[in-house]
């Protein structure tokens, strides 16, 4: 007789109740992905440097048109809440004090990968596409590239373009504000 394992998928509300009850704490580096609580990899020095550089560049260059949301939660529906490395959000008068940002607020989402690029491509990028994130950049530090994903569908992004040092990239929401790929990726 085969034993069938039962699993339980959590909602974002249950995820937060676990935090309120002390089951999950601020020390737990986790995300909720399609109902599963997933450990995040530790942040290495190159990853931290890259996120810091990007945060600074976007805060200076986009302050007047978007809010920079660095390594903060983003609700993607009832069963997913990730912590992208950097998100450009639509400006709101309340600065997201009255409700957290959701997919409809996202102008650009960036994931930085030092050792997790393949799993980010297999898990997070498709999740972002299914939930309608309009533009995702995957910064692959190991290969020195930024992959730009555009035109989300339930089956994945229709367009992907790989950029390298020496090239420039601009969010589609702000095509006149291009940045050098080499400025975004530390050597």
C-alpha positions as semicolon CSV with decimal commas, in nm:
position;residue;x (nm);y (nm);z (nm)
1;X;0,000;0,000;0,000
2;X;0,147;0,332;-0,110
3;X;0,163;0,613;0,139
4;X;0,040;0,945;0,004
5;X;0,205;1,248;0,157
6;X;-0,019;1,543;0,223
7;X;0,114;1,894;0,204
8;X;-0,033;2,222;0,314
9;X;0,001;2,538;0,109
10;X;-0,017;2,861;0,302
11;X;-0,184;3,188;0,213
12;X;-0,014;3,524;0,264
13;X;-0,249;3,589;0,557
14;X;-0,150;3,258;0,722
15;X;0,215;3,341;0,657
16;X;0,174;3,669;0,847
17;X;-0,017;3,498;1,129
18;X;0,281;3,261;1,168
19;X;0,503;3,568;1,209
20;X;0,262;3,724;1,461
21;X;0,262;3,396;1,659
22;X;0,645;3,388;1,661
23;X;0,672;3,079;1,439
24;X;0,854;3,292;1,182
25;X;1,077;3,575;1,301
26;X;1,269;3,858;1,136
27;X;1,576;3,633;1,156
28;X;1,409;3,383;0,923
29;X;1,508;3,472;0,567
30;X;1,212;3,323;0,386
31;X;0,970;3,398;0,104
32;X;0,625;3,257;0,030
33;X;0,623;3,112;-0,322
34;X;0,301;2,954;-0,442
35;X;0,202;2,862;-0,088
36;X;0,537;2,718;0,015
37;X;0,771;2,882;0,264
38;X;1,110;2,884;0,093
39;X;1,446;2,963;0,252
40;X;1,636;3,245;0,087
41;X;2,007;3,200;0,029
42;X;2,243;3,410;0,241
43;X;2,344;3,742;0,089
44;X;2,708;3,738;-0,016
45;X;2,933;4,041;-0,047
46;X;2,903;4,078;-0,428
47;X;2,525;4,047;-0,407
48;X;2,505;4,309;-0,130
49;X;2,736;4,544;-0,322
50;X;2,530;4,508;-0,640
51;X;2,201;4,577;-0,459
52;X;2,358;4,880;-0,287
53;X;2,489;5,019;-0,618
54;X;2,155;4,966;-0,790
55;X;1,961;5,120;-0,503
56;X;2,182;5,428;-0,513
57;X;2,162;5,463;-0,893
58;X;1,785;5,422;-0,903
59;X;1,724;5,644;-0,599
60;X;1,920;5,927;-0,760
61;X;1,806;5,878;-1,120
62;X;1,439;5,791;-1,065
63;X;1,346;5,966;-0,740
64;X;1,115;6,210;-0,919
65;X;0,916;5,940;-1,103
66;X;0,920;5,625;-0,889
67;X;0,972;5,492;-0,539
68;X;1,270;5,259;-0,490
69;X;1,166;4,956;-0,284
70;X;1,481;4,760;-0,190
71;X;1,464;4,405;-0,052
72;X;1,112;4,456;0,077
73;X;0,805;4,234;0,046
74;X;0,589;4,234;-0,265
75;X;0,253;4,059;-0,252
76;X;0,190;3,864;-0,572
77;X;-0,151;3,722;-0,486
78;X;-0,305;3,508;-0,215
79;X;-0,023;3,250;-0,203
80;X;0,297;3,436;-0,292
81;X;0,499;3,715;-0,139
82;X;0,860;3,756;-0,245
83;X;1,133;3,999;-0,147
84;X;1,284;4,118;-0,474
85;X;1,622;4,283;-0,450
86;X;1,493;4,607;-0,600
87;X;1,155;4,723;-0,721
88;X;1,056;5,052;-0,881
89;X;0,703;5,135;-0,771
90;X;0,453;5,393;-0,888
91;X;0,467;5,699;-0,666
92;X;0,174;5,725;-0,425
93;X;0,097;6,014;-0,191
94;X;0,088;5,780;0,111
95;X;0,425;5,617;0,022
96;X;0,260;5,276;0,074
97;X;0,183;5,345;0,440
98;X;-0,186;5,250;0,407
99;X;-0,138;4,928;0,209
100;X;0,161;4,729;0,089
101;X;0,256;4,734;-0,279
102;X;0,112;4,475;-0,514
103;X;0,184;4,378;-0,873
104;X;-0,024;4,670;-1,005
105;X;0,219;4,912;-0,841
106;X;0,533;4,762;-1,002
107;X;0,711;4,944;-1,283
108;X;1,028;4,732;-1,273
109;X;1,144;4,441;-1,058
110;X;1,508;4,334;-1,028
111;X;1,646;4,009;-0,889
112;X;2,021;3,990;-0,829
113;X;2,170;3,641;-0,852
114;X;2,518;3,549;-0,740
115;X;2,463;3,173;-0,723
116;X;2,087;3,138;-0,779
117;X;2,038;3,253;-1,139
118;X;1,912;2,917;-1,268
119;X;1,660;2,870;-0,987
120;X;1,548;3,232;-1,026
121;X;1,492;3,166;-1,400
122;X;1,298;2,846;-1,326
123;X;1,093;2,963;-1,026
124;X;1,078;3,338;-0,971
125;X;1,076;3,473;-1,328
126;X;0,780;3,248;-1,429
127;X;0,599;3,343;-1,106
128;X;0,645;3,711;-1,185
129;X;0,515;3,653;-1,537
130;X;0,208;3,460;-1,418
131;X;0,121;3,737;-1,174
132;X;0,164;4,012;-1,434
133;X;0,484;4,191;-1,331
134;X;0,542;4,401;-1,646
135;X;0,923;4,398;-1,650
136;X;1,184;4,190;-1,468
137;X;1,561;4,224;-1,481
138;X;1,769;3,928;-1,369
139;X;2,121;4,043;-1,284
140;X;2,347;3,738;-1,310
141;X;2,668;3,830;-1,129
142;X;2,844;3,506;-1,221
143;X;2,810;3,574;-1,595
144;X;2,809;3,955;-1,584
145;X;2,472;3,987;-1,760
146;X;2,131;4,139;-1,712
147;X;1,842;3,955;-1,873
148;X;1,544;4,181;-1,939
149;X;1,206;4,004;-1,941
150;X;0,905;4,180;-2,097
151;X;0,544;4,110;-2,194
152;X;0,419;3,874;-1,921
153;X;0,173;3,594;-1,992
154;X;0,052;3,303;-1,775
155;X;0,301;3,084;-1,965
156;X;0,606;3,310;-1,926
157;X;0,748;3,630;-2,066
158;X;0,717;3,665;-2,443
159;X;1,042;3,860;-2,473
160;X;1,383;3,818;-2,312
161;X;1,702;4,001;-2,399
162;X;2,049;3,948;-2,250
163;X;2,268;4,255;-2,200
164;X;2,637;4,271;-2,111
165;X;2,885;4,528;-1,988
166;X;2,933;4,797;-2,254
167;X;2,558;4,809;-2,324
168;X;2,286;5,030;-2,180
169;X;1,946;4,942;-2,039
170;X;1,638;5,149;-1,955
171;X;1,314;5,047;-1,789
172;X;1,034;5,044;-2,046
173;X;0,839;5,281;-1,818
174;X;1,125;5,532;-1,851
175;X;1,297;5,475;-2,188
176;X;1,480;5,807;-2,166
177;X;1,665;5,705;-1,847
178;X;1,916;5,447;-1,965
179;X;2,185;5,312;-1,735
180;X;2,513;5,146;-1,823
181;X;2,507;4,774;-1,749
182;X;2,863;4,806;-1,616
183;X;2,740;5,061;-1,358
184;X;2,479;4,811;-1,235
185;X;2,709;4,508;-1,207
186;X;3,019;4,516;-0,987
187;X;3,329;4,345;-1,132
